Each structure stands twice: as C-alpha cells, then as structure tokens.
Amino acid sequence: MTKVIPQQQTTAAYAVQAAISFTIALGAMVVGVAYLPVGAWERAFLAVGLLYVVTSTFTLAKVVRDRQQEVQVVSRVDQARLDKLLAEHDPFKVEGI
C-alpha cells in the first residue's frame, strides 16, 4: 500500500539546450573579454572575475539541488510514516473492552 511519488525528470532536449546556452554565453564572454580595448592587467582581472562567477554558479546550483533532494527525502519519510500509521489503524477497534 505504499504510494510511489513520481520524480520530475528533465528531457534530453532540455539538457542539450541548457548545455548549448551555457556554452554560447561563456564563449561570448570570453571573446568579449579577449577583444576588449583595455590593457592586459584589466583583461586578466575580468577573465579571473568571469571564472569566479562561473565556478560560483556551479556551486550555487549544486547547493540548490542538494537542498531540493533533502526536502524530497524528508517528504518521502513523512509519507512512509503516514502510510504506516494508516495501515496499522483499525477504525473498528474498541478501546477498554
């Protein structure tokens, strides 16, 4: 009597679209920094800033995903406890007789 909770899964097309979008955005920024009419030090500073933003984005995405999975696990545990209580409950049992 356990109810299976359906999980949302992304399609392959969505994953490809996200990867292409990320690649285009990162490539455009790299080209923009490379052809910026400033000195080498300013260009290097912007490149390091871009690298920091990209790595921070991956870290933030991982944290959000981990928290979402944690909430799903807690929800499943709560659902399992409720299922167990409902399975053990006997509405026709009379206490004290």
PEGIHU-V943674 format. One record per pair of residues at least 24 apart in sequence whose C-alpha atoms are under 7 Angstrom apart, sorted by sequence separation. I is the first residue (numbers start at 1). GAP is how many residues later the second one is. D is the distance in whole Angstrom. If there is no record, write none. Layout:
BEGIN
i=I gap=GAP d=D
i=I gap=GAP d=D
END
This chain:
BEGIN
i=2 gap=81 d=7
END
